[in-house]
């Protein structure tokens, strides 16, 4: 997996985690869980996903 693919997978997982959290956990968790599993399979940690989301503005 190339760096660009890894970055896209990280972004996709982080986006789904962010959307789920900002919805008050009201969105379907299955897409988020699948994205997290795929990310972890290629070595992306939950901490990396959390770090990616740390600097997001509240209104995204």
C-alpha positions in Angstrom: 0.0 0.0 0.0 1.4 3.4 -1.0 1.5 6.4 1.2 -1.3 8.1 -0.7 -3.6 5.1 -0.3 -2.7 4.9 3.4 -3.5 8.6 3.8 -6.8 8.2 2.1 -7.7 5.3 4.3 -6.7 7.3 7.4 -8.9 10.2 6.2 -11.9 8.0 5.4 -11.8 6.3 8.8 -11.2 9.6 10.6 -14.1 11.2 8.7 -16.5 8.4 9.7 -15.4 8.6 13.3 -15.8 12.4 13.3 -19.3 12.2 11.7 -20.4 9.5 14.2 -19.1 11.6 17.2 -20.6 14.9 16.0 -24.0 13.2 15.5 -24.0 12.2 19.1 -23.4 8.7 18.0 -26.7 8.8 16.1 -25.3 7.5 12.8 -25.0 3.8 11.8 -21.8 2.5 13.4 -21.2 -0.3 10.9 -19.5 1.9 8.2 -17.3 3.4 10.9 -16.4 0.0 12.3 -15.6 -1.4 8.9 -13.4 1.6 8.1 -11.6 1.3 11.5 -11.0 -2.4 10.9 -9.6 -1.8 7.4 -7.3 1.0 8.8 -6.1 -1.2 11.6 -5.4 -4.0 9.1 -2.8 -1.8 7.3 -1.2 -0.5 10.6 -3.2 2.7 11.2 -3.7 3.0 14.9 -6.7 4.4 16.7 -4.4 7.0 18.1 -3.5 8.2 14.6 -7.1 8.5 13.8 -7.7 10.5 16.9 -4.7 12.7 16.2 -6.0 13.3 12.7 -9.3 14.5 14.1 -7.8 16.7 16.9 -7.4 19.8 14.8 -10.7 19.7 13.0 -12.9 22.8 13.3 -16.1 22.1 15.2 -18.4 23.0 12.3 -17.3 20.3 9.8 
